[in-house]
Amino acid sequence: MAISIFVILLFLPFISSNTSKIIFSFTAFIATFIPDVDIRFSKAGKIPFTGILRFFTKHRGMIHSLTLCLVISVIIAFFFPIVAFGFFTGYSMHLIADCFTKMGIKPFWPLKFEAKGVITTGSKIEKIILFGFIVIDFLLLIFYLL
């Protein structure tokens, strides 16, 4: 989430209207949670209909892929381009962050290729990175408000 907020703040100066900025930011923030819809105890996984998805998928499978992210983004773009941009930004930032974990993801599902890193989820290193992004987010927010 902190990485997505960082990227949202980086893109905001390049979005023309205030309404578009709000739509983009809101969509990107919400989309950040969507890849974890296949985990029962995640924020997205607590939505009632998501149990059906968990029946058909496994964690860090199809839902954790750029393939699905791109397909959904293209479909949304036909109707709401700024929403599609926000969706792609939030969803893909979650996936990119997960690429740095030891579990990794299969970014081009259904291909078997895995992108893995060295960070253990919940480790001290992850918490330090999280804190760093929170500080940077806060500083960027102050910069934009001044």
C-alpha positions as CSV (number, residue, x, y, z in Angstrom):
1,M,0.0,0.0,0.0
2,A,2.8,2.4,0.9
3,I,4.5,1.8,-2.5
4,S,1.2,2.4,-4.3
5,I,0.7,5.6,-2.5
6,F,4.2,6.6,-3.5
7,V,3.5,5.9,-7.2
8,I,0.1,7.7,-7.0
9,L,1.8,10.8,-5.6
10,L,4.4,10.6,-8.4
11,F,1.7,10.5,-11.1
12,L,-0.6,13.2,-9.7
13,P,1.2,16.2,-11.2
14,F,0.7,14.7,-14.7
15,I,-3.1,14.3,-14.3
16,S,-4.9,17.4,-15.6
17,S,-8.1,17.9,-13.7
18,N,-8.8,17.7,-10.0
19,T,-11.7,15.3,-10.6
20,S,-9.4,13.0,-12.6
21,K,-6.8,13.1,-9.8
22,I,-9.4,12.0,-7.3
23,I,-10.7,9.2,-9.5
24,F,-7.2,8.0,-10.4
25,S,-6.0,8.1,-6.7
26,F,-9.1,6.3,-5.3
27,T,-9.0,3.6,-8.0
28,A,-5.3,3.0,-7.7
29,F,-5.6,2.8,-3.9
30,I,-8.5,0.3,-4.0
31,A,-6.8,-1.8,-6.8
32,T,-3.7,-2.2,-4.6
33,F,-5.8,-4.6,-2.5
34,I,-7.3,-6.7,-5.3
35,P,-4.5,-9.2,-5.9
36,D,-4.9,-10.5,-2.3
37,V,-8.6,-11.2,-2.9
38,D,-7.6,-14.9,-2.9
39,I,-6.6,-14.7,0.8
40,R,-9.5,-15.2,3.2
41,F,-8.1,-12.8,5.9
42,S,-7.0,-10.0,3.6
43,K,-9.0,-6.8,3.3
44,A,-10.2,-7.8,-0.2
45,G,-10.6,-11.4,0.8
46,K,-13.3,-10.4,3.4
47,I,-15.7,-9.3,0.7
48,P,-18.5,-11.9,0.6
49,F,-18.3,-13.1,-3.0
50,T,-14.5,-13.6,-3.0
51,G,-14.9,-17.1,-1.5
52,I,-16.0,-18.3,-4.9
53,L,-12.6,-17.0,-6.4
54,R,-10.7,-18.8,-3.7
55,F,-12.4,-22.1,-4.7
56,F,-11.0,-21.7,-8.3
57,T,-7.6,-20.1,-7.6
58,K,-4.6,-20.4,-5.4
59,H,-2.7,-17.6,-3.7
60,R,-0.2,-15.9,-6.0
61,G,-1.6,-17.7,-9.0
62,M,-3.7,-16.2,-11.8
63,I,-4.9,-13.2,-9.7
64,H,-1.3,-12.3,-8.9
65,S,-0.4,-11.9,-12.6
66,L,0.3,-9.0,-14.9
67,T,-1.7,-11.0,-17.5
68,L,-4.9,-10.6,-15.5
69,C,-4.0,-7.0,-14.6
70,L,-3.6,-6.1,-18.3
71,V,-6.8,-7.8,-19.4
72,I,-8.9,-6.1,-16.8
73,S,-7.2,-2.7,-17.5
74,V,-7.9,-2.9,-21.2
75,I,-11.5,-3.8,-20.7
76,I,-12.0,-0.9,-18.3
77,A,-10.1,1.5,-20.6
78,F,-12.8,1.1,-23.3
79,F,-15.3,2.8,-20.9
80,F,-13.3,4.7,-18.3
81,P,-9.7,5.5,-19.3
82,I,-8.7,7.3,-16.1
83,V,-10.2,4.5,-14.0
84,A,-8.2,2.0,-16.1
85,F,-5.0,3.9,-15.5
86,G,-5.6,4.0,-11.7
87,F,-6.6,0.3,-11.7
88,F,-3.4,-0.7,-13.6
89,T,-1.2,1.5,-11.4
90,G,-2.5,0.1,-8.1
91,Y,-2.8,-3.5,-9.1
92,S,0.6,-3.6,-10.8
93,M,2.4,-1.9,-7.9
94,H,1.2,-4.6,-5.6
95,L,2.5,-7.2,-8.1
96,I,5.8,-5.5,-8.5
97,A,6.2,-5.3,-4.7
98,D,5.4,-9.0,-4.4
99,C,8.2,-9.8,-7.0
100,F,10.7,-8.8,-4.4
101,T,9.5,-11.4,-1.8
102,K,10.8,-15.0,-1.5
103,M,7.3,-16.3,-2.5
104,G,7.4,-14.2,-5.7
105,I,4.7,-14.3,-8.4
106,K,4.2,-15.7,-11.9
107,P,3.9,-12.4,-13.6
108,F,3.0,-13.8,-17.0
109,W,0.5,-16.5,-16.0
110,P,-0.2,-19.1,-17.4
111,L,3.6,-19.2,-18.2
112,K,5.5,-20.9,-15.4
113,F,8.2,-18.2,-15.2
114,E,8.5,-16.8,-11.6
115,A,9.8,-13.5,-10.4
116,K,11.2,-13.9,-6.9
117,G,13.3,-11.8,-4.6
118,V,15.0,-12.1,-1.2
119,I,12.6,-10.3,1.1
120,T,10.6,-12.5,3.6
121,T,7.1,-11.2,4.1
122,G,6.7,-9.8,7.6
123,S,10.5,-9.6,8.2
124,K,12.4,-6.7,9.7
125,I,13.7,-5.8,6.2
126,E,10.2,-5.5,4.9
127,K,9.2,-3.3,7.9
128,I,12.2,-1.1,7.3
129,I,11.2,-0.7,3.6
130,L,7.6,0.0,4.6
131,F,8.7,2.6,7.0
132,G,10.9,4.2,4.4
133,F,8.0,4.4,1.9
134,I,5.7,5.9,4.6
135,V,8.3,8.6,5.3
136,I,8.7,9.3,1.6
137,D,4.9,9.4,1.1
138,F,4.5,11.8,4.0
139,L,7.3,14.1,2.6
140,L,5.7,14.0,-0.9
141,L,2.3,14.8,0.5
142,I,3.8,17.8,2.4
143,F,5.6,18.9,-0.8
144,Y,2.3,18.8,-2.8
145,L,0.4,20.7,-0.1
146,L,2.8,23.5,0.1
